[in-house]
Amino acid sequence: MPIAGRTSTHRVLIKIVMTPICPFVKAARPDDAAFKKAGDSQTKHQSGQEVKEKQDSGESATVSPKCPFGYDSETFKLGPFSCMICQALLFESSKCVPCSHVYCKACISRFKDCPLCGADIEKIETDTNLQNVVDRFIEGHARIKRSQVDKDQPEAVGEKKTVIYEDVSLERGSFLVQQAMRAFRAQNIESAKSRLNICAEDIREQLERMGSTSELCSQLGAVLGMLGDCCRALGDSSSAITYFEESVNFLKKVPTDDLEIIHTLSVSLNKVGDLKYYAEDLQGARNYYFQSLNVRRDAIKNHPSSSSQILDVAVSLAKVADVDRNLRNEDVAVDEFQEAIKLLDSLTLKPEEVGLEQRRLSVLEYLKSQVSEKQHDSNP
C-alpha cells in the first residue's frame, strides 16, 4: 500500500544505471591521449626492438600478453565466442535450429527469426560443448605466465632465456568488467552477473594474498556495486542491498581524497536508500541518504571548487528532504530543499563544465517545485 503523501517526483532522482567507469582503469590526464596517439607506432617499434635486443643479449624480456582471439579491454572486439546480440561473450550458449547460429539463451529467446540470417527458429538447443570452451577461455584469459629458467641449471650454448609475461591481473579485471557492461546494457543481466562474480572472486583472492590495499578495496567496492545493480535489475532487492552494503564497507577503507571513490561510495549509499524507500522503510531510507549526504559534504570541504560534488550534495539534500516530508517533518524538509536551492543558485560553472548545466537546471527545477508545493498547500 503506498504511503500517503509520497511524492512521485522522487523517481526523477532514482535510476538503475551501472557505473560506466571501469574500476581497473585510472582516468588519463587530458594531455595523455594526444601523446599516446602520436607515439603509438613509435612505442610499439621501440618495445619490439627492446625485447629483441634483450633476447639477443641473453637477458630475460618482459612482453605484454596478447589474446590470440583479439579480446582485450582496450578495444571493442567481437570474436568467435561473442554473442552477436548482446556483443558480450556467450552465456548459456544456445543454437538456433535449423540455421545453427549461436547466441546467449537470454538474448535469442526474444526472437522468432535468426537475427543473422533471418531463418525461422523452429527450436533452440543448448550448446554445452561451445559453452564449455567459452568458460575455459574466460578462466584462462589474462592468466598467461611463464616461469624463469632455473638459474641452477647450466644453459646450453646459444640458448635464449625464457620470456617472462607480466602480471596481468588488471587486464583480466578490465576484460571481465567490459564483458559484464556489454551484457548489462543489452539486458542480459545473468550474463553480466556471472562475469562480475568471477571478477569479485579474483579480487578476493588477491586481498587474501596482499591484504586490504586501497586499490583492491576500491576495485572490489566498485564491482560489488555493479553486482548490486544486476540484482536490482532482476528485482532481487534483498541481494542488491547486501551487495551495496558490502560495496560501502570496502569503499570506506579507501582514503577519501579520491573524488571518484567518494562518488561511488555515496552512490552505493543512495542506492540502498532507494531500495529502502520503495520498500516503505522511510527511516531506513533516510539513514542511508543522510550517510551519503555527509560523505558528499565532507568532499566539498576538501574540494570546494568541484562543481560535480556540489551538484551531488544538492541531490542528496533533495532525497533527505523528500523522506522528511513523507515522515511529516515538513519544516525540516523545506529547509533542506531551500539549502539545496541556494547551493545551485550560487554555483558558477566553468566553461569546460557546460555539460553539467542541464543537470543543474533539472535538479533546480525539481527543488523549486517542491518548495512551491508547500507554499500552495499553505495558501489554499
N, C-alpha and C positions, 0 to 999 in steps of 0.2 A: 504494500500500500504506500503510495507516495507521501512524502512529508508535506504537510500544508505549508504554503508559502515559499517552497523551494524555487529558486529562480532557474528557469530553463536556460538562461543565457550562460549559466556556469559551463555548459558544454562547449561554449566558444573557446574556453581556456584549456580544454582537455582533448588531446589527440593521441591515438595509438600510432606511434611512429618509432621505428627502430632507429637508434642513433646512427647517422650516416658516416660517422668518422671511425675509421679502423683504429682500435686501441694500440695496435702494434706499429703504427706509422706515425712518427713525430712530424708535426707541421713544419714545412720548409719555410725559410725566410723568403720574403718577396723577391730577393735577388738570386735565390738559388736556382730557380727554373731557367733563367736566362743563361747562367753559367753552365748548367747541366746540359742544356740543349746545344749550346755552342761547342761544348767539349766532349760530347758523347763519342763521336767517332775517334777522336784523339785518345780518349781514355781507354776505349776498347783496344786500340792498337798498342798503347803503352802496356796495358795489362797482359795482353798476349805475349808481347816481347819480353816482359819481365819474367813471366812463367817459363818461357823458352830458355832465357838466359840462366835462370836458376836451375832448370833441369840439366842444361849443358854443363853447368859448373858443379853438378853433383849435389846441390842444395835441395832441401825439401821445398816444394812450391805449394802455395795455397791458392785455390781457384774457386770461383763461385759455382755451385752446383746448378745444372740446368735440367729441367724436366724433359724427358725425351718426347713427351706428347705436347710440349709447349705450354703447359699450365704453370702460371706463376701469379703473384699478387700484384704485379706491376702493369699487366696488360689485360684487356678484355678478350679472353680466349674461349672459343667454342671448339671442343675437340671430340674425339671418338667416344668419350664417356659422358658427354653433355646431353642433357635433355633440350631439345630444340624449342620447347615451350617456355620453361622457366629459365633456361640458359645456365642452370647450375648443374653440378654433377648428378647423375642419375640416382634416384632414391626409390626403392621398391620398383625396380625396373619391370616394365610391362610391355609386352609385344602385341601389336595390332594384328589381327587375323582378318584377311589373308595377306596383307602387304608386308608384314614383318617389321615395320618401323617400330622403334623402341622409344618409350618416354617414361617419365615418372608416373606411377599409378595415379596419384592425385591430379596430375596435370591432364593426362589423356582421358580421365573419367568425365571430363566436362565436354567432350567432343563426340559427335556421331560419325564424322568423317575424319580420315587421317589428315592432320594439318600439313604434312609434307607432300603427299601425293593425291589427296582428295578421295581416296578409295573409301567405300563404305566399310565401317568397322563392324564385322559380324560378331566378334567377341574379343576379349582382352585376356591374354595369358601371362602369367608371371614368368619372367625370365630370370630364374635363380642363378644360373651359371654366369650370366653377364653381371648381375649384381654382386656376386662373389668376387669377380675380377675388379669391379669398381671399389668395393670395400677394401680389397688388398692394396689397390693403388693408393687409396686415401691413407691407409695405415702406414705405407712406406714413403709417402710423399714428404720430401724435405728431411728425410732421416738418413740420407746417404752420408756415410763417413768412411774413411779409410784409416787404418792404423799405420803407424810408422814402422819402418823396417827395424827389426830387432837390432839394437846397437851392439849387442854382444856377439852377433853372428858376423863373420867376415864377409865383405862384399866382393862379388865377382868383378873381375876387370871389365870396365866399360858399363857396369850395371848402374842404372839410374835409380835414385831413391824414390820411394812411393810418394805419389801426390797425396797430400792431406786435405780433405774437404773441410771447409769452415763450418762452425756451428750455425745451424740454420733454423733454430727454434723460432725466431721472429718471422722468418719467411713462412714457416709452417702455420703459425698463428694467423698471419695475414691471409694466407691462402684459404684457410678454413672459414674465417670471417667473411671473406669475399664471396665464397660459395653460399654461405648462410644468408647474406644480404640479398643476393640474387633470388634465392628461393623465397625469401620473405616477401620481397616486392611482387613476386608472381603468385602470392597467396598459397605457396606450398609450404605451409608452416611446419609440418612434421619434419620435412627435409631440413629446413633451417635449424630446427631444434636439435636434430641429430648431429649436425656439423658443429654446432656451438657446444654441445655436450662433450664431444671429442676434444675441442679446444680447451674447455674448462678442465678436463681431466689432465691434459698435457701441462697446464699451468700449475695445477695442484701438485703434480709430480715434481715440478721444478721448485715449488715452495718447500716441499719436504726436503729436497737436497740443498737448497741455497738459503732457506729462511725467508722471512717476510720482507723482501726488499720492496722499495717504493714502486719500482717498475712492475714487478709481478703483481703486487696488490692492486695497482691501478688497472692493469690488463684484466685480471680476474674480475674486478668490480665491474668493468665495462661489459665483459662477456656475460656475467650473471644478469646484468640489467637487460641485455638483449634476450636472454632466455626468459626473463620476466615478460618482455614484450610478446614473445611467442605464446606463452601460456595465457596472457590476457587476450590475445587474438583468438585463441582456441576456446575462450570462455571459462578457463580454469583459474578463477580469481585467487583461490587458496594457494595454489602453487606459484602464481605470479607474485603474490605478496611475499612468500618465502624467498623467492629469488631476489626480489628488490631489496628486502631487508638484509639478505646476505651481501648483496652488492654494496649497500650502505656501510656495512661493517668493515668490508675490505677497503673501501674508499676513504673511510675515516682514519685509516692507518697511514695514509699518504699525506705529506706536508701540504698545507693549504695555500701554497704560493703559486700553484698552477691553476690558471683560470679554467682550463678545460676540465680538470679534475673536479674543481668546485662546481662547475655547471653540471657535470654528470652526476655528482653526489646530490645536488639539490633537485635534479630532475627525478632521480630514483625515489627520493623522499616524497616528492609531489605525486608520483605515480601510485605509491602506497596510499597516500591521502585520497587520490581519486577513487581507488577501489573501495576504500572505507566509506567514502561519500555515497557512492551508488549502492553500497550495502546498507545504507541508512545509519551507519555508525558515525554520527556527526562529531562526537567528542574525539573519536579516534582519528577522523579526518583532520580535525583542527590541530591535533597534536603533531601530525606529520607535516602539515602545511606550515605550521609555526616553526618546526625544526628547519625546514627548507628556507623560510624567511630569514632565520637567524644566520644560516650559512651564507646567504646572499648579502645580508647586511654587513657581516664581517668582511666579505670580499670587497665591498665598495669602500670600506675603511682603509684597506690596503691598496686598493686600485680605484681611487676616486674619479679618475678620468675615463674609466671603462664604461662606455655608453651601453653596451650589451648587458653588463651587470646591473646597471641602474634600471633598465627595462625589466630585467628578471625580478628585481626587488618589487617593482610596481605590480607585476603579475602575481607574485606571492602575496602581497598585501590584498589584492583583489580576491584571491582564493580564501584567505583567512576571513576577510570581511564578509564574503558570501556565506560562509559557515556561521559566523556570528549572527548574521541576520536571521538565518534559519533556526538558530538557538534562542531567538528573541532578544538578542543583545543589540538592539537597533542603534543606540547611540554610539556604541563601540564600533559597530560596522561602518557607520557614516564617517566617523573619524578616520578609520583605516582607508576608506575609499578616497577621502579628501587628501590624506597624506600621499597616496599614490598619484593623485591628480597633480599635486604640487611638484612631485618629483619629475613627472613627464612634461609639465608646462615649463619647467626650468631647464630641461635637458636640451643642450645645444649640440647637434651632431656635426661632426667634421665632414668635409667634402667626400672623403673616401668611405663614409658610413651612410651614404644616401640610401643604401638598401634597408637600413633599419627604420627609415621614416614611416613606411607603410605600417610596420608593426607598431610603432609608437602611436600613430593615429588610430589604429584599430583598437588598441588597449585603452587609449584615452577616451574614445567614443563609448566603449563599454562602461568605463568608470563613471563618466558623466551621466550616463543613462540611469545608473544605479542611484546616484545622488538625487537626480531629478525625480525618480520614482518615489523616494522618501518625501520630497517636498510636495509632490502631488497628493500623496496619502495624507499629509498633514493639513492640506488646504482643500477639502472636498468642495 
